[in-house]
């Protein structure tokens, strides 16, 4: 019997002209059968640090007053064997030359999601993918992404990639982890230094992952996998 995995995805600064240098995509995934247990552990961690169970984990909320919680959260993630993360960073969107490769930015966007997710998919397993709602174009976006991924995996009956669904991140605890990790990657790759608390979180991720986060991980890295995309010269 194949295992069903839930994949929780988020994106940051993916638009072509949003004045942000780096684009980041990320996904946290786990066996669907354990998602409720993991959510309970996460709520217990919040309670230990005096936070309400409904407190939303977000990169923008990393602050000195909540630093201990965010550091404990990172330690929990790396200690929990059931959780995995894969991220993709486009360090400098201004270097993209879409005309040279006969594409527009939307087509590039779907290619990047393909590069992120396809590495995670095994034809022997099943997947439900959840994407944080960002804008009114979301439904068309996920339908196209589902088609691209299924076609690439010859999954025309959608037995492997069962669905891609839009959700609100504040309703899905494990998706909030993806927000935290892509926020950290984006902050680092944009060269930002204003927040000592955010810098401390990045440093903890570096320590736990054994990576500098500026370069791609080994392709076979399973716990924290990172692909830093570079344009062809």
MIPA-298281 format. One record per residue: residue in one letter; x, y, z of N, C-alpha, C in turn. Coordinates in steps of 0.05 Angstrom, whole numbers, plus 5000, padded with zeros to 4 digits. Last residue first. Example, Ala and Ser with C-alpha at 12.3 -4.5 7.8 and 13.67 -1.06 7.14 Angstrom:
# residues 2
s525749555142527349795143525850015157;a526448865156524649105156526449345156;
# end
This chain:
# residues 233
x549356154628550956374618551056374587;x543356014662545355934643546856184632;x542356204731541756214702543956114685;x541455774786543155964773542455964743;x538055634847538055634818539855844806;x539355244898539855524891540155534861;x535754814934536754844907536955144901;x536054404991536054674980537254684952;x533254035043534254025015533954305003;x533453725098533354005090534854025064;x533053155094531753315116531353605108;x535652965048532852895052531553085073;x540153024995539453115022536453085026;x541652904944540352684960539652774988;x544253354926541753274913540253074931;x546853774977547053534961544353454950;x544454454969545154224984545953994965;x546955064940545254834939546254614958;x548755624982549255434960547355204962;x547255895025547756055002548355884977;x547055565069544555655057544855845034;x551055285092551255575094548755715082;x549254725134549454855108549755155112;x547554425177550354395168550854525142;x542654485200542754355174545554295165;x543754735249542254475249542554335222;x546555195233547755005251546354735249;x542755445200545355375189546655155207;x538655545237538155365214540755275202;x541455905269540655655281539955455258;x542156335234544456195244543755925256;x536856485227538356385204540756235214;x535856675280534356445269535756325245;x539357105282539756885300538256635290;x537057445244539757345239540357095257;x532457565272532257415247534957295239;x534757855314533157615320532957445295;x537258295289538858095303537357835308;x535358575229534258445253536158245265;x538158775184536958955203536158825230;x540458535141541858505166540558655189;x539958215077538858385097540158325125;x541157955028543258095043542258275065;x537757635004537557924997539558085012;x538757155026539657194999539257484989;x536457225078539357175075540257245046;x531057285066532457495081535457465077;x529956795040529657045026531257275040;x530756435083532356415058532356675043;x526756605119529656605127531456605102;x522156505088522856775098525756805105;x522355965083522856125059523356415066;x521555825137524055745124524455915099;x516456045149518756115165521356055150;x513155795111513356085111515856165126;x513555265129514655335103515055635100;x510755305177513655245177514955315151;x505555375159506955605171509955555174;x504054875145504655055123506155305134;x502854665194505354575182506054745157;x497854915207500354965223502854895208;x493155235174494854995170497555035184;x490555715176489055475183490655225184;x493956095157493256115186491655875195;x494255985103496455895120495655905150;x488855715068489855945083491955855103;x489755355006488955375034489955635045;x488655004946489155254959488155254988;x491554394924489354534936490254794948;x492453874881493754114891491554304899;x492153154884490953424883492953634890;x495152694873492252684874490952954872;x499852444841499352724851496352764851;x498251904829500551964846500152244858;x493751894798493851694820496151764839;x492352174752492652314778492552124802;x492551974703490151914719490252034746;x497552134687495252254673492652194687;x503152194701501052134721498352234710;x508052294681506352104667504052014684;x510652714704510852454717509152234705;x509153144674512053084676512452804688;x503653154682504753084656507653004657;x503553314736502453054728503552964701;x505753824733507053614749506053334740;x502154094699505054084692506353844707;x497254054727497553944700500553894693;x498454334774497754054775498153924748;x499354844752501554704765500954414767;x494154964734496354944715498654794727;x491454974783490554784761492754744741;x494055384809494355104819493454904798;x492455824777495255764782495655474790;x487055854782488155794755491055704758;x486955984837485655744827486755664800;x489656494842490656244854489555994842;x488657004829489356824807490056544816;x488057304874485657214861486157024838;x493357064919491957264903489557144889;x495056674955496456924954494757144940;x494356104995492956294978494356564979;x499155594996498055825009496756014989;x497654944975499055194969497655424982;x498754264982497254494992498854744988;x498053634953499653874955497854114962;x498252964965496453194965498153444971;x500752374936501252644946498752814944;x503551714942501451894934501752154948;x508851294913507351414934505151594923;x511751124870510650914887508951024910;x513951554845511651424832510351214849;x515552104886516151824879513751694867;x517752764888515552574881516652304873;x521653134896520553014919518652784913;x522953364847525053214862523953054885;x518453654836518853404822520953234835;x518454144865516753924873517553654861;x522454494841522154454870520854184877;x521554464786524154384797524054334827;x516154654786516854384776519454294788;x517055174803515454994820515954704811;x519955344758521255334785519655154804;x516155314718518555154716519955124743;x512655704735511755424736514155234733;x515956164726514856104753514055804755;x516556154671518956114688518056034716;x511456294657512456034649514955954666;x511256814678509456614688510456324681;x515157084647515657034676513756824687;x515856724584515256964600515656894630;x520756494536518856454557518056724569;x525556434505522856394493520656354514;x530356554525529556274527526656234518;x530757104518532856924507532056634506;x526557294548526457304518528457114506;x528457254601526257084592526157074561;x533257284637533057364609530957194595;x534757514702533257334685532957454657;x537057854737538857724718537357544698;x533258004773533958204752535858084731;x532857604811530957604789531657804767;x537357264843537157524831535257524807;x536656744866537956964881537457244870;x531656334875532756484852534056734863;x531455754913531956044913532956124885;x527455274943528755354918529055664919;x527354744992527055024983528455074957;x524254255030525854305006525254594997;x523953885090523654145076525354135051;x520353435133522453485113521853765100;x518753025189518553275175520853315156;x519752575219517552565200517352815182;x523752665256524452525232522252525211;x525253225290522853065283523352935256;x529553555296529453305312527253115304;x528353985264530653815256530753555273;x523754185291523654095264525953905257;x526054335341523954125339523754015311;x529454745326530654505338528654275336;x525655105309527555005290528854745300;x523055205358521555095335523454975314;x527055445387526055185396524455045373;x527355925358529655745360528855465368;x522156125368522956065341525455885340;x522356195425520456015412521355935385;x526356575430526756315443524756115430;x524157025403526456885392526756605404;x520257375418519357095411521656925400;x522857845428521057735449520157455443;x525557965380527057885404525257755425;x521957615326522657855341524157775366;x518157425272520657365287521557625300;x514057545239513557575268515957495285;x515457435188515257725195514757765225;x514956885187517657005187517457295196;x510156605231510756745206513556865209;x505256255262508156255257508756385230;x500056515298500956435271503956465269;x496656265354498856445345499956345318;x492955925375492356045349494556235339;x494955805425494955585405494455695377;x499156325450496556215445496656005423;x505256225485503856325462501156185459;x508956045523506956245530505456365507;x512055625510513255885507511156115511;x508755185514511155195531512355475531;x505155295472504255325500506655345519;x508355165428507355435432506655485461;x508854615437511254785438510455085441;x503654455430504854425456507354595459;x503154545375501554705394502654685422;x506754155357507254435352505654615370;x504153685373506853745384507454045380;x499553735341499353735370502053805383;x501853685290500553935297500153955327;x503553155293505553365290504353635298;x498552895295500452865318502553085317;x496653035245495253135269497053115294;x500152775209499953075210498653175235;x500852245201502052355225501652655228;x498652105153497651965176498752085202;x501652375114499052485122497952355148;x508452485126506352285121503652395131;x510453135102510452925122508352715114;x513953745081512153515077512553305099;x514454405059514754225081512953985077;x517354795009515354595016516254435040;x518255424974518955224993516755034999;x521555934936519355744939520255534959;x523556604926523856354942521356194942;x527357094894524856944894525356674908;x530457724907530457424906527657314907;x529258284905531358164889531057864885;x523258614896524858444913526858294896;x519858884862522159034873523658874894;x516258604833515458674860517758814876;x515758404780516458684785515558764813;x514457854781516657954765517658224773;x513257494842512457664820514857794806;x515157234886515157084861514357254837;x515857324942517057504922517257364894;x515056664962515656934970516957084947;x510756114978512456254959512856544969;x509455445001509255735003511255854984;x506254815015507954984999507355285003;x506354185040505354455046507254655034;x503953555027506153745020505054025023;x502752925054501753205051504153385047;x502752275026504152495038502652755034;x501051605034500051875026501652085041;x504251025010503951225032502851475019;x501350434981502950674979502250865002;x501749765000500050005000501850255000;
# end
